[in-house]
Amino acid sequence: MIRAYCIGECMVELRGAGDGLLRQGFAGDSYNSAVYLKRSAPEIAVHYVTATGTDPMSRAMRAAWSAEGIEDDLAFAVADRRPGLYMIELDAAGERRFHYWRGDSAAKRWLRELKIAGIGKLFGADLVYLSGISLAILAPDERREALSLLEALRGKVGKIAFDPNYRPALWRSREEAADMVREAAARSDIFLPSSEDMAALEISPACAETAMTAEGARCSVNGTWVQGELALRVVDTSGAGDSFNGAYLAARLRGAEPSEAARAGLALAAEVVGHPGAVIPQ
């Protein structure tokens, strides 16, 4: 069976439900991609590598993963921590702004717990996927250790995929983020940036396989533009890039060429932005 491991943070998501009410869900960039990878290719075993608490909200989060068919054997339980939380604020065009509460997030310990369990747990995987947020939530001195982890996985897994997903508030400086993104990309086989990330970090694609999304409905795949269909409506852009990544990686694991995989990613992203929340109903 094809195995994919997605590394990062799943959080409690709050979004407007009208009349001043908020609707709760579970989301987070790498988790969203894991969900959309699994939905796009149900035959692939998708594992989520993270850490959670042992509280009721953490148990509810794990139940949501199970309902999506996501494996949690490398989702470590940390008794003294809780899930992070974020709220989505939307403007009239569906563009989002996030507000975060993640000071005690258990997911910050994913690397520490994985090292205790043994990184060999990932050996033999067909895909390992992570993002800039997966790195940024770690303690600054652990980020270099995470790069060493990627180096150790080279040749031991099928492919490593990385999305910079730059969030300025998580980094001490833009220069630090750009440096880490360059180094993570250099250790990856598939690089999945947005044009906004590349412009903000002032870096250029430097990976053998790069799929760079731009303007919502286009993707530059190894320097060649692939045009997707425009979304019929835009309600909420949360999860657009994550859904692209999930569908793209699922298609590549099924043997599709990068341009074909990009079309699958663009099509799913166009559907996702027509629904509220980062993870749309099945």
C-alpha positions as CSV (number, residue, x, y, z in Angstrom):
1,M,0.0,0.0,0.0
2,I,1.2,3.5,-0.8
3,R,1.9,5.4,2.4
4,A,2.0,9.2,2.9
5,Y,3.0,11.0,6.1
6,C,2.0,14.7,6.6
7,I,3.7,16.5,9.4
8,G,2.5,19.6,11.3
9,E,-0.3,21.1,13.4
10,C,-4.0,20.6,13.5
11,M,-5.9,23.3,15.4
12,V,-9.4,24.1,16.6
13,E,-11.0,26.3,13.9
14,L,-13.6,28.9,14.6
15,R,-15.5,30.7,11.8
16,G,-18.5,32.9,11.6
17,A,-21.9,31.2,11.4
18,G,-24.1,34.3,11.4
19,D,-25.9,36.3,14.1
20,G,-22.6,36.6,16.0
21,L,-22.2,32.8,16.4
22,L,-19.1,30.8,15.6
23,R,-18.9,27.3,14.2
24,Q,-16.1,25.0,15.4
25,G,-14.1,22.7,13.2
26,F,-10.5,21.3,13.0
27,A,-8.0,22.5,10.5
28,G,-4.4,23.4,9.9
29,D,-2.4,23.7,6.7
30,S,-0.7,20.3,6.7
31,Y,-3.7,18.6,8.2
32,N,-5.9,20.1,5.5
33,S,-3.6,18.8,2.8
34,A,-3.7,15.3,4.5
35,V,-7.5,15.3,4.3
36,Y,-7.6,16.4,0.7
37,L,-4.9,13.9,-0.2
38,K,-6.9,11.1,1.3
39,R,-10.2,12.2,-0.3
40,S,-8.5,12.4,-3.7
41,A,-6.9,9.0,-3.4
42,P,-8.8,6.9,-0.8
43,E,-6.5,3.9,-1.4
44,I,-3.5,5.7,-0.1
45,A,-2.7,5.3,3.7
46,V,-2.4,8.8,5.0
47,H,-0.8,9.3,8.4
48,Y,-0.7,12.6,10.4
49,V,2.5,13.3,12.4
50,T,1.9,15.7,15.2
51,A,1.2,15.9,18.9
52,T,-2.0,16.6,20.8
53,G,-3.1,16.8,24.3
54,T,-5.2,14.2,26.1
55,D,-8.1,16.5,26.9
56,P,-11.6,16.2,25.5
57,M,-11.0,18.7,22.6
58,S,-7.9,16.7,21.6
59,R,-10.0,13.5,21.6
60,A,-12.6,15.1,19.5
61,M,-9.9,16.3,17.1
62,R,-8.6,12.7,16.7
63,A,-12.1,11.5,16.1
64,A,-12.4,13.9,13.3
65,W,-9.2,12.6,11.8
66,S,-10.5,9.0,12.1
67,A,-13.7,10.1,10.3
68,E,-11.6,11.3,7.4
69,G,-9.6,8.0,7.3
70,I,-6.4,9.7,8.6
71,E,-4.1,7.4,10.6
72,D,-2.9,8.8,14.0
73,D,-0.2,6.2,15.0
74,L,2.4,9.0,14.9
75,A,0.2,11.6,16.5
76,F,1.7,11.7,20.0
77,A,-0.2,12.4,23.1
78,V,1.3,15.0,25.5
79,A,-0.6,15.3,28.8
80,D,0.3,18.8,29.8
81,R,-0.6,20.6,26.5
82,R,-3.8,21.5,24.5
83,P,-4.6,22.1,20.8
84,G,-4.0,25.6,19.4
85,L,-7.0,27.6,18.2
86,Y,-7.5,30.1,15.4
87,M,-10.4,32.2,14.1
88,I,-11.1,33.1,10.5
89,E,-12.2,36.7,9.7
90,L,-13.4,37.2,6.1
91,D,-13.8,40.3,4.0
92,A,-16.5,40.8,1.4
93,A,-14.4,39.1,-1.3
94,G,-13.8,36.0,0.8
95,E,-10.2,36.8,1.5
96,R,-9.3,35.7,5.0
97,R,-7.5,37.0,8.0
98,F,-6.4,34.6,10.8
99,H,-6.3,35.3,14.6
100,Y,-4.3,32.7,16.6
101,W,-4.1,31.3,20.1
102,R,-1.4,28.6,20.1
103,G,0.9,29.4,23.0
104,D,0.5,26.0,24.6
105,S,-0.1,24.0,21.4
106,A,0.9,20.4,21.8
107,A,1.9,20.3,18.2
108,K,5.0,22.3,19.0
109,R,6.4,19.0,20.3
110,W,6.0,16.9,17.2
111,L,9.8,16.8,16.5
112,R,10.7,15.9,20.1
113,E,8.2,13.1,20.2
114,L,9.1,11.8,16.8
115,K,12.8,11.6,17.8
116,I,11.8,9.6,20.9
117,A,9.7,7.2,18.9
118,G,12.5,7.0,16.2
119,I,12.6,8.6,12.8
120,G,12.8,5.1,11.3
121,K,9.1,5.0,11.7
122,L,9.0,7.1,8.5
123,F,11.4,5.0,6.5
124,G,9.9,3.3,3.5
125,A,7.1,5.9,3.2
126,D,6.2,6.9,-0.4
127,L,5.8,10.5,0.6
128,V,6.7,12.8,3.6
129,Y,5.0,16.2,3.4
130,L,5.5,19.3,5.7
131,S,5.2,23.1,5.5
132,G,6.9,26.2,6.8
133,I,4.4,26.2,9.6
134,S,5.5,22.7,10.6
135,L,9.0,24.2,11.1
136,A,8.0,27.6,12.4
137,I,6.0,26.2,15.4
138,L,9.2,24.5,16.7
139,A,11.6,26.2,19.1
140,P,14.2,28.1,17.1
141,D,17.0,25.7,18.0
142,E,14.8,22.7,16.9
143,R,14.3,24.1,13.4
144,R,17.8,23.1,12.4
145,E,17.2,19.7,13.8
146,A,14.1,19.4,11.6
147,L,16.4,20.1,8.6
148,S,18.6,17.3,9.7
149,L,15.6,15.1,9.9
150,L,14.8,15.8,6.2
151,E,18.5,15.1,5.4
152,A,18.2,11.8,7.2
153,L,15.0,10.9,5.2
154,R,16.7,11.4,1.9
155,G,17.0,8.1,0.2
156,K,14.9,6.4,2.9
157,V,11.5,7.6,1.6
158,G,10.1,8.0,-1.9
159,K,9.7,11.8,-2.0
160,I,9.8,14.7,0.4
161,A,7.4,17.6,-0.4
162,F,7.5,21.0,1.1
163,D,5.2,24.1,1.1
164,P,6.8,27.3,2.6
165,N,3.4,28.7,3.6
166,Y,5.0,31.8,5.1
167,R,3.4,33.3,8.2
168,P,5.5,36.3,9.3
169,A,4.2,36.2,12.9
170,L,5.8,32.8,13.5
171,W,9.3,33.9,12.5
172,R,11.8,36.2,14.2
173,S,12.5,37.8,10.8
174,R,11.8,37.5,7.1
175,E,15.5,36.6,6.6
176,E,15.3,33.7,9.0
177,A,12.2,32.4,7.3
178,A,13.8,32.7,3.8
179,D,16.9,30.9,5.0
180,M,14.9,28.0,6.4
181,V,12.7,27.8,3.3
182,R,15.7,27.7,1.0
183,E,17.3,24.9,3.1
184,A,14.1,22.9,3.4
185,A,13.5,23.2,-0.4
186,A,17.0,22.0,-1.1
187,R,16.3,18.8,0.9
188,S,12.9,18.2,-0.8
189,D,11.9,16.6,-4.1
190,I,8.7,18.6,-4.6
191,F,8.4,22.3,-3.8
192,L,4.9,23.8,-3.5
193,P,5.1,27.5,-2.9
194,S,2.6,30.2,-3.8
195,S,3.8,33.2,-5.8
196,E,2.9,35.4,-2.8
197,D,5.3,33.4,-0.6
198,M,8.1,33.6,-3.1
199,A,7.7,37.4,-3.5
200,A,7.5,37.9,0.3
201,L,10.6,35.9,0.9
202,E,12.4,37.2,-2.2
203,I,13.5,33.7,-3.2
204,S,13.3,31.7,-6.4
205,P,12.2,28.1,-6.9
206,A,15.2,25.8,-6.4
207,C,13.8,22.3,-6.6
208,A,13.7,19.7,-9.3
209,E,9.9,19.7,-9.2
210,T,8.2,23.0,-8.4
211,A,4.5,23.7,-8.6
212,M,4.0,27.4,-7.8
213,T,0.4,28.6,-7.6
214,A,-0.6,32.1,-8.6
215,E,-3.7,34.3,-8.9
216,G,-5.9,31.5,-7.7
217,A,-6.4,29.6,-11.0
218,R,-2.9,29.2,-12.4
219,C,0.1,27.1,-11.6
220,S,3.7,27.2,-12.9
221,V,4.9,23.6,-13.1
222,N,8.7,23.5,-13.6
223,G,8.4,26.8,-15.4
224,T,5.4,26.0,-17.6
225,W,2.1,27.6,-16.8
226,V,-1.0,25.4,-16.3
227,Q,-4.4,27.3,-16.4
228,G,-7.2,26.0,-14.3
229,E,-10.9,26.8,-14.4
230,L,-12.0,29.9,-12.5
231,A,-14.0,29.3,-9.3
232,L,-17.8,29.7,-9.8
233,R,-17.9,31.7,-6.6
234,V,-15.5,32.6,-3.8
235,V,-16.9,32.4,-0.3
236,D,-13.7,31.6,1.7
237,T,-10.1,31.2,0.4
238,S,-9.1,29.3,3.5
239,G,-7.6,26.0,2.5
240,A,-7.2,26.8,-1.2
241,G,-3.5,26.1,-1.3
242,D,-3.7,23.2,1.1
243,S,-6.4,21.5,-1.1
244,F,-4.2,22.1,-4.2
245,N,-1.3,20.4,-2.4
246,G,-3.4,17.4,-1.4
247,A,-4.8,16.8,-4.8
248,Y,-1.5,17.4,-6.5
249,L,0.4,15.0,-4.3
250,A,-2.4,12.4,-4.6
251,A,-2.2,12.6,-8.4
252,R,1.6,12.3,-8.3
253,L,1.5,9.3,-6.0
254,R,-0.9,7.7,-8.5
255,G,1.6,8.2,-11.3
256,A,0.3,11.4,-12.9
257,E,2.8,13.8,-14.6
258,P,3.3,17.2,-12.8
259,S,1.1,19.2,-15.2
260,E,-1.8,16.7,-14.9
261,A,-1.4,16.8,-11.1
262,A,-1.5,20.6,-11.2
263,R,-4.8,20.5,-13.1
264,A,-6.2,18.2,-10.4
265,G,-5.0,20.5,-7.7
266,L,-6.4,23.7,-9.4
267,A,-9.8,22.0,-9.9
268,L,-10.1,21.0,-6.2
269,A,-9.0,24.4,-5.0
270,A,-11.6,26.1,-7.2
271,E,-14.3,23.9,-5.5
272,V,-12.9,24.5,-2.0
273,V,-13.1,28.3,-2.1
274,G,-16.8,28.1,-2.8
275,H,-17.4,26.8,0.7
276,P,-16.8,28.3,4.2
277,G,-13.9,26.8,6.2
278,A,-10.6,25.2,5.3
279,V,-12.0,21.6,5.2
280,I,-15.3,21.5,3.2
281,P,-18.0,18.8,3.8
282,Q,-17.2,15.4,2.3
